[in-house]
């Protein structure tokens, strides 16, 4: 259940994946034809294609390609992991989950002969980062790119209209930000963090597309501003913030912040209007009828070895669980690793939700100098 080292061969190894078309074949083609071809290629090839040429990078990062994939129905569920350097908080590394096609045989580890899936997180070039959903938020038919990236603080906000395909610059934020956390609710865009922690006046602000204005939110206090933000999301008319210290909620009608004792779970996602979370080593679902979290049945054995930093995401109607694993698994000593699993969930006649693990494997050996794993998912 471990990855075959890239410099080792295996008799059961699958044939190499088809090589994407030679970019020189497209050099003389009209741009709309090139975009049409790219729209039929799996997004797993996009990070590599960004390195081929400036033209490919421009087209892959364009809104035209995203809109065409949506129109053609070729969008794919994508899962990304971001690792942060222990020594430099501005140093991030991105990885994209790649899952073997169903018709490819499992790999065999070169030492133990244990079957493994071959699924893995692949490193992504920094040039691909503008396409990642953590830097974007969708409100209605418009997608917003907020602030700066990498080491660049910015007040800039760009908006892409999915109906017209035309980008334009939106009114600037009050405060320059980078890697800000965002969520949308009731047609408005909420932005938090990504600026200096002592910025009390406009640490959080909200944008109203109707009035084209930014409005600062009340100061949440030093405890939140100096915390490490893990997630910002909207539920039931309020904005919930999960940090490394406490959980907070911004009550939009009362325009005030509160610390909440209710456990938001280490990570949450929604499938078919059912909210799931992973908390205290257990996969849970929220029963709206009884207003309480209930365990997903059938995962007792699986829950026993899911450790820390657990993230859960919707992956094409299934749960993908990502976590930092132990230094050893069963009989095989390993460096600290990132594990992933895909779980099929179904609601049965008695109202209970059951889960079945489709696969589970090590997908990335965690670099020693990186920490603070953040997992995000999007349809691209």
C-alpha positions in Angstrom: 0.0 0.0 0.0 2.9 2.4 -0.7 4.1 4.2 -3.8 6.6 2.6 -6.1 9.8 4.8 -6.1 10.0 6.7 -9.4 13.4 5.2 -10.2 12.3 1.6 -9.7 10.4 -0.6 -12.2 7.8 -3.2 -11.5 6.6 -6.1 -13.7 3.0 -5.1 -12.9 3.6 -1.4 -13.6 1.1 0.1 -16.0 2.1 1.4 -19.4 3.0 5.1 -19.5 0.2 7.5 -19.9 -0.4 8.9 -23.4 1.7 11.9 -24.1 -0.3 15.1 -24.6 -0.3 16.4 -28.1 2.9 18.1 -29.3 2.4 21.9 -28.8 4.1 22.6 -32.2 1.1 20.9 -33.9 -1.1 23.8 -32.5 1.2 26.6 -33.3 -0.5 27.5 -36.6 -4.1 26.8 -35.4 -6.6 29.5 -34.4 -6.9 30.1 -30.7 -10.5 28.9 -30.5 -9.5 25.5 -31.9 -6.6 25.2 -29.5 -9.0 26.0 -26.6 -11.5 23.5 -27.9 -8.8 20.7 -27.9 -7.6 21.7 -24.4 -11.2 21.5 -23.1 -11.2 17.8 -24.0 -7.9 17.0 -22.2 -7.9 15.9 -18.5 -7.1 18.7 -16.1 -4.4 16.4 -14.6 -2.2 17.4 -17.6 -2.7 21.2 -17.2 0.0 21.9 -14.7 2.6 20.3 -17.0 1.2 22.0 -20.1 1.6 25.3 -18.3 5.4 24.7 -18.6 5.3 24.1 -22.4 4.9 27.6 -23.6 3.6 31.0 -22.6 0.7 30.6 -25.0 -0.3 27.3 -23.4 -0.1 28.8 -20.0 -2.2 31.8 -21.0 -4.9 29.6 -22.6 -5.0 27.1 -19.7 -5.4 30.0 -17.2 -8.1 31.7 -19.3 -11.7 32.0 -18.3 -12.6 31.0 -21.9 -11.3 27.5 -21.3 -13.2 27.1 -18.0 -16.5 28.2 -19.5 -16.0 25.9 -22.5 -15.4 22.9 -20.2 -18.5 23.8 -18.3 -20.5 24.0 -21.6 -19.2 20.7 -23.0 -19.6 18.9 -19.7 -15.9 18.0 -19.5 -15.3 19.5 -16.1 -13.6 17.2 -13.5 -13.6 17.2 -9.7 -10.1 18.3 -8.6 -8.5 17.9 -5.2 -5.4 20.0 -4.2 -3.1 20.0 -1.2 -1.1 23.1 -0.1 1.9 22.6 2.2 3.4 25.6 4.1 7.1 25.9 5.0 8.0 25.6 8.7 10.5 28.5 8.3 8.8 30.7 5.7 5.0 31.2 6.0 5.0 32.7 2.4 6.6 29.5 1.0 3.9 27.2 -0.2 4.0 24.0 -2.3 1.0 22.7 -4.2 0.1 19.2 -5.2 -2.8 17.8 -7.3 -4.5 14.4 -6.6 -4.1 12.1 -9.6 -6.1 8.9 -9.6 -5.3 5.9 -11.8 -7.9 5.1 -14.5 -10.1 2.0 -13.6 -8.6 -0.1 -16.4 -5.0 0.1 -15.1 -3.8 -2.7 -12.8 -2.6 -1.9 -9.3 1.1 -1.4 -8.8 3.2 -3.8 -6.7 5.7 -2.3 -4.2 9.3 -3.2 -5.2 10.2 -4.7 -1.8 7.1 -5.9 0.0 5.0 -7.0 -3.0 2.0 -5.2 -1.4 -0.5 -4.0 -4.0 -1.0 -0.3 -4.1 -3.3 1.9 -6.1 -0.7 4.1 -7.8 -2.8 7.2 -6.9 -0.7 10.1 -5.8 -0.4 13.8 -5.2 1.7 15.3 -8.0 3.7 18.6 -7.5 2.4 21.6 -9.4 4.4 24.4 -10.9 3.9 27.9 -9.3 2.8 29.2 -12.7 -0.4 27.1 -12.4 -1.4 28.6 -9.0 -3.7 31.4 -10.4 -6.1 28.6 -11.6 -6.4 27.2 -8.1 -9.8 27.8 -6.4 -8.3 29.0 -3.2 -7.6 32.3 -4.9 -11.1 32.5 -6.4 -14.7 32.9 -5.2 -17.8 32.6 -7.3 -20.8 34.8 -6.7 -23.7 34.2 -9.1 -22.3 34.1 -12.7 -19.1 35.9 -11.7 -15.8 34.6 -10.4 -13.6 36.9 -8.3 -9.8 36.8 -7.9 -8.9 38.3 -4.6 -5.7 40.2 -3.7 -2.2 38.9 -4.2 -0.4 35.6 -4.2 2.9 34.2 -3.2 4.8 37.2 -1.7 2.7 39.9 -3.2 0.1 41.9 -1.2 -2.5 43.6 -3.3 -5.9 45.3 -3.0 -6.8 44.3 -6.5 -9.9 42.4 -7.3 -10.6 41.0 -10.7 -14.0 39.7 -11.8 -14.7 37.3 -14.6 -18.2 37.1 -16.0 -19.0 33.5 -17.0 -21.8 34.8 -19.3 -19.8 37.2 -21.4 -16.3 35.7 -20.8 -14.9 39.2 -20.3 -12.6 40.1 -17.3 -12.7 43.5 -15.7 -11.3 45.1 -12.6 -13.6 45.4 -9.6 -13.4 48.1 -6.9 -10.3 47.5 -4.8 -10.4 46.2 -1.3 -9.7 48.5 1.6 -6.7 46.5 2.7 -4.0 44.8 0.7 -4.1 41.1 1.1 -2.5 37.8 0.0 -3.9 34.3 0.4 -7.0 35.8 2.0 -9.9 33.4 3.0 -13.2 34.0 1.2 -16.8 32.7 1.1 -20.0 33.9 -0.6 -23.5 34.2 0.8 -26.7 35.9 -0.2 -25.0 37.3 -3.3 -22.2 39.0 -1.3 -18.4 38.2 -1.1 -16.8 37.9 2.4 -13.0 38.3 2.7 -11.0 37.7 5.8 -7.4 37.7 6.8 -4.5 37.7 4.4 -3.3 41.0 6.0 -1.4 42.1 9.1 -2.9 40.8 12.3 -2.9 44.2 13.8 -5.2 45.5 11.1 -8.3 45.7 13.3 -10.4 48.1 11.3 -10.6 46.1 8.1 -9.3 42.7 8.9 -12.6 41.4 7.4 -14.8 43.1 4.8 -17.7 42.3 2.5 -18.3 43.2 -1.1 -21.8 43.9 -2.5 -21.8 43.4 -6.3 -25.1 45.4 -6.6 -23.7 48.6 -5.0 -20.1 47.8 -6.0 -18.9 48.8 -2.6 -16.7 47.3 0.2 -17.8 47.5 3.8 -15.6 46.6 6.8 -16.9 44.1 9.3 -16.6 44.7 13.0 -13.2 43.8 14.6 -13.3 40.1 15.6 -10.7 40.7 18.3 -7.0 39.8 18.7 -7.7 36.2 19.4 -9.0 35.5 15.9 -6.8 38.0 14.1 -3.6 36.4 15.5 -4.8 32.8 14.9 -4.0 30.6 11.9 -7.2 30.5 9.8 -8.1 27.1 8.5 -11.4 27.6 6.9 -14.1 30.2 6.3 -17.5 29.1 5.2 -21.2 30.2 5.1 -24.0 28.2 6.7 -27.5 29.1 7.5 -27.1 32.9 7.0 -23.9 33.3 9.1 -20.2 33.0 8.4 -18.2 30.4 10.4 -14.5 30.6 10.9 -12.3 27.7 12.0 -8.9 28.5 13.4 -6.1 26.7 15.1 -7.3 28.0 18.5 -11.1 28.4 18.6 -14.1 28.5 16.3 -15.9 31.7 15.6 -19.1 32.8 13.9 -20.0 36.2 12.4 -23.7 36.8 12.9 -24.6 38.8 9.8 -27.9 40.2 11.1 -26.6 41.3 14.5 -23.2 42.4 12.9 -21.2 40.8 15.7 -18.7 38.0 16.4 -19.1 35.1 18.8 -16.9 32.3 19.9 -18.8 29.0 19.4 -18.4 25.9 21.5 -20.0 23.7 18.9 -17.4 21.7 17.2 -17.2 22.5 13.5 -15.3 19.4 12.8 -11.7 19.3 11.5 -13.1 19.6 8.0 -16.5 19.6 6.3 -18.0 19.1 2.9 -21.5 18.6 1.4 -22.8 15.8 -0.9 -26.4 15.7 -2.1 -27.5 18.3 0.5 -25.9 16.3 3.4 -23.1 17.8 5.4 -20.2 15.6 6.3 -17.2 16.2 8.6 -14.3 14.4 10.1 -13.8 15.0 13.8 -11.9 13.3 16.6 -11.0 10.4 14.3 -14.6 9.7 13.1 -16.5 10.4 9.9 -19.8 12.1 10.7 -22.9 13.4 8.9 -25.4 16.0 10.1 -29.0 14.9 10.6 -31.0 18.0 10.0 -34.1 16.3 11.4 -32.6 15.8 14.8 -30.1 18.7 14.6 -27.1 16.5 15.5 -24.0 14.8 14.1 -24.2 11.1 13.6 -21.5 8.6 12.6 -21.2 7.2 9.1 -21.6 3.5 9.6 -19.3 0.8 8.2 -16.1 2.7 8.8 -15.0 1.5 12.2 -11.9 -0.2 11.0 -11.0 2.7 8.7 -11.4 5.3 11.5 -8.9 3.5 13.7 -5.9 4.5 11.6 -6.9 8.0 10.3 -4.7 10.3 12.4 -4.2 14.0 12.4 -4.7 16.9 10.1 -7.7 15.2 8.5 -9.4 16.9 5.5 -12.6 15.8 3.8 -13.9 16.9 0.4 -16.5 16.1 -2.2 -15.0 14.2 -5.1 -17.6 13.6 -7.7 -20.3 12.6 -5.2 -17.9 10.6 -3.1 -15.9 11.5 0.0 -12.2 11.9 -0.4 -10.4 11.9 3.0 -6.8 13.2 3.2 -4.7 13.0 6.4 -1.2 13.0 7.7 -0.3 9.4 8.6 2.0 7.8 11.1 5.7 7.1 10.7 5.0 3.4 10.2 2.1 1.3 8.9 1.7 -2.3 9.9 5.2 -3.8 9.3 6.7 -1.2 6.9 8.6 1.7 8.4 7.9 5.0 6.5 8.6 8.6 6.7 5.8 10.9 7.7 3.3 10.5 4.9 0.0 11.9 3.5 -2.7 9.3 3.1 -5.9 9.5 1.0 -9.0 7.4 0.7 -12.2 7.6 -1.4 -15.4 6.6 0.3 -18.7 5.8 -1.3 -21.6 7.0 0.9 -25.3 6.0 0.7 -28.4 6.6 2.7 -30.4 3.5 3.5 -34.1 2.9 4.3 -33.6 3.2 8.0 -32.2 6.7 7.6 -28.6 5.8 8.5 -25.8 6.6 6.2 -23.2 3.9 5.4 -19.7 4.3 3.9 -17.6 1.9 1.9 -13.9 2.5 1.3 -13.1 2.2 -2.4 -9.4 2.6 -1.9 -6.8 3.9 0.6 -3.2 4.6 0.1 -0.1 6.7 0.7 -0.2 9.5 -1.9 2.7 11.7 -0.8 5.8 11.5 1.4 5.6 14.6 3.5 8.7 16.9 3.1 10.2 17.4 6.6 10.4 21.2 6.2 6.7 21.6 5.4 3.6 21.6 7.6 0.0 23.1 7.8 -1.6 21.0 5.2 -4.7 22.6 3.6 -6.8 20.5 1.2 -9.3 22.1 -1.2 -11.5 20.8 -4.0 -13.2 22.3 -7.0 -14.9 21.5 -10.3 -12.6 22.5 -13.2 
